[in-house]
């Protein structure tokens, strides 16, 4: 984990996003313990309350939960919940914008699909 203090995004949101990403990529599997607020605050040299605020965002989203006396754990089904959230964000950030621009260019659905396929094929062949 690392925090960038040079950007507008609040630190607690950066923490929540990085923990969420670690859960999504399998660093912290479902039903396993995540580092404590004190561990993360010591690692990043930030206030534990800031870390807790970020963790509470994930609790509110039902990604993690607290086991009294044991710490925070990744909730079962968290990965799928994150996937659905990110797919919605992907649509809002990319697809809706793509369609809006394509409409301005008077492009058909088929033309858009062909461009996406071409880009996908190019990206797959370059790897």
MARVEXZA-966010 format. One record per residue: x, y, z of N, C-alpha, C in turn; residue in three letters. Coordinates in steps of 0.02 Angstrom, whole numbers, plus 50000, padded with zeros to 5 digits. Layout:
// residues N
XYZXYZXYZala;...
END
This chain:
// residues 127
500424994150000500005000050000500445006250000unk;500195011249965500535017649968500025023249960unk;500165028849990499715034549990500045040249952unk;499655043449910499895049249873499575055549902unk;499965059449938499705065549969499685071349920unk;499925070349859499945075649809499325075849765unk;498835071649779498225071649739497635073849782unk;497105075649749496505078249783496135072949823unk;496205066649804495825061249835496025060449909unk;495525060549954495685059850026496035053250041unk;496455053350092496855047550110496415041550128unk;495875042750165495445037050186495135033650125unk;494985037350072494715034350011495265030449975unk;495865033049974496425029349944496525022649980unk;496485022750046496555016550085496005011650068unk;495385014050066494825009650050494905006549980unk;495105010649932495195008249864495755003149859unk;496295004249895496854999549891496684993049927unk;496334993349983496114987250016495624983449971unk;495164987049941494684983949896495034980449838unk;495534983749810495904980849755496294974649778unk;496564974849837496924969049864496454963149875unk;495844964549894495344959249902495154956549834unk;495034961049787494814958949720495344954749684unk;495974956449694496514952749660496744946549698unk;496434945249756496574939049792497134939549843unk;497394945449855497904946149907497604944449975unk;496984946649984496614944850045495984941050023unk;496014934350024495444930350002494844931150050unk;494274929150025493664929550066493754925350129unk;493474928150184493494925050250494194924950281unk;494654929050256495314929550288495374936450320unk;495824936850368495944943050406496354947850363unk;496174954250369496574959450337496984962850391unk;497504966650372497904970050423497484974750466unk;497684975550528497314979850574497424987250557unk;497004991350585497084998650575497765000950601unk;497984998150656498635000050684499204997850639unk;499154991850610499674989450565499724993950503unk;499154995550474499154999750414499395006750430unk;499165009450487499375016350505500125016650518unk;500405011450549501125011250561501505010550495unk;501255006350450501575005250386501595011650344unk;501045015450346500985021450304501145027850342unk;501255027050407501405032850450500845038050447unk;500225035550456499645039950458499225038350520unk;498755042650535498325041950593497875035750587unk;497825031750640497405025750639496665027350625unk;496435033250646495745035150633495605036150558unk;496115038350522496055039050449495985032250417unk;496385027450440496335020650415495645017750430unk;495415018650492494765016050512494205019050470unk;494265025350454493755028650412493725025250343unk;494315023650315494335020050252494045013050257unk;494215009650311493955002850322493195002950331unk;492945008150364492225008650375491845009450310unk;492155012350259491835012650193491725005650166unk;492215001250177492154994250154491664990350196unk;491614992050260491104988950303490414990950278unk;490324997450264489684999950240489484996650173unk;489984995150131489864991850067489814984250073unk;489864981850135489834974650150490384970650114unk;490984973650112491574970250084491964966950140unk;492014970250197492354967450256491884967950316unk;492044964050367491654964250429492114963350488unk;491874965250546492284964750607492074958650647unk;492584954850668492484949550717492734952250783unk;492284952950828492454956050892493054952650925unk;493554956750939494154954350972494664951050926unk;494484950150862494934946750815495164951250758unk;494774956250740494964960850686494464960850630unk;494694963450573494274964050513494414958250465unk;493884955750435493924950050389493554951650324unk;493784948450271493454949250206492814945150206unk;492284948250188491624945050188491554940250129unk;491214934750140491064930050086490644933650034unk;490814932849971490454936149917490734943149901unk;491264945149936491544951849926491814952749855unk;492144947749829492444948349762491904949549709unk;491364945949713490814946849665490494953749674unk;490424955949735490144962649748490594968049718unk;491244967249726491724972049698491694971849621unk;491644965749593491604964949520490994968749493unk;490424967849525489814971249502489884978849508unk;490164981149562490274988249571490724991049517unk;491264987549503491744989849452491464989549382unk;491044984549368490734984249302490264990249293unk;489914992149345489484998049342489905004349331unk;490455004849366490905010649357491195010649287unk;491375004849261491655004249194491155006849143unk;490525004749152490005007149106489955014749109unk;489895017449169489815024649178490405028549150unk;491005026249163491605029949145491805029149072unk;491675023349043491925021948976491385020848924unk;490935016348938490435014448887489955020148872unk;489675023248924489215028748913489545034448876unk;490175035848894490555041148859490695039148787unk;490865032948776490995030448708490365031248664unk;489805029248691489175029648652488995036848639unk;489085041148687488935048248678489365051248622unk;490005049648623490455052248570490285049148502unk;490135042848502489955039448439489325042548409unk;488845044248452488245047648427488405054348395unk;488875057948425489075064448396489395063448328unk;489735057748319490065056148255489605052548206unk;488965051648226488475048148185488685041048169unk;489005037748217489225030848207488665026048225unk;488625020648188488125015548202488385010848257unk;487935006948283488125001848332488634997048303unk;488524994948241488994990348208489684993348200unk;489714999848184490365003148177490735003448244unk;490365004748296490665004948363490934998048381unk;490534993048369490744986148385491364984248345unk;491394986048282491974984548241492604987948268unk;492534994148290493104997748319493344994248383unk;492874992248424493044988848487493394982248471unk;493124978448424493434972148405494134973248378unk;494224978348337494884979848309495374981548366unk;495164985748411495584987548468495744981548512unk;495244977348524495344971348564495834966548530unk;495734965548465496194961048428496904963748428unk;496974970348417497644973348419497974972548487unk;497604973548539497874972948607498064965648623unk;497634960948603497774953948615498384951448576unk;498464954048515499024951848473499674955048494unk;499644960648529500274964048550500554960848614unk;500164956748647500394953648710500714947148696unk;
END
